[in-house]
Amino acid sequence: MTEPSTIAFIGGGNMASALIGGLRQAGHAAAAIHVVEPLAAQREKLAQSFGVQAVAAADDALRQAQTVVWAVKPQAFAAAAQACAGRSAQALQISVMAGVRSDTLAQASGGARIVRAMPNTPALIGQGIAGLFARPEVDAAGRAQAQALFAPTGQTLWVAHEADLDAITALSGSGPAYMFYVIEAMVQAAVEMGLSAEQGRQLAQATMAGAAALSAASPLSPQELRAQVTSKGGTTHAAITAMEDHGVKAAIVRAIHAARARAQELGQG
């Protein structure tokens, strides 16, 4: 993404902040970043953290934007789009909203050059992953713009079908919450076994991070890695057996399907 391209964010919450932070670290000028954020406290935070201009309501500065990033909650999109009507059709539209279909965004914004993205919260520390889908109207330069936007926040994965973003939403978009849920359970067990909550959290977090790193670095599948530490009759075998007896894996799979179904519902709303 080359200067002096202007990027406008509709919504200045956590995900927008992660993207803005990445842009600033990559050398993008604060003056070339415009944010529409109704909450005064968040506008002040953006100005202090990144030096960017943030305004309470959409204005004609949007007409100068080459890229518009939609980062409001899906339920707030209709109102936000109405406020921006007629001001952003010329721009590449990039959406990080779960469920809002590109057809809906095209109709509301007046622009057909749309990239939909599903990032996740580890983007806040540069450890995220974003699924990306581009409509046919987006050329190679537009895809490169989108790629450059998300690159500082972690990995990216392009998909050919927009419907795949619902699965990505369920897997990685919502996925950090599943990991936090497991850590929460591990800390609870640690306390029940006599360790402190702080000790349990340190052990659980390090174990989660280490297992993920090992899985990423190893040529072995997760099943093979699990088998390596699951000796029959041992402690890990006892734990995995208890999980299987309680249907833990099946419950996780059902939960991810439920998340995808909700993403599909949001897209139909």
PyMOL commands that set and color helices and strands:
alter all, ss='L'
color gray80, all
select helices_A, chain A and resi 14-25+30-32+40-50+60-64+74-84+102-109+121-125+140-153+164-173+175-192+197-217+222-228+235-245+248-268
alter helices_A, ss='H'
color red, helices_A
select strands_A, chain A and resi 7-10+33-36+53-55+67-70+92-95+114-118+128-134+154-158
alter strands_A, ss='S'
color yellow, strands_A
deselect
rebuild
show_as cartoon
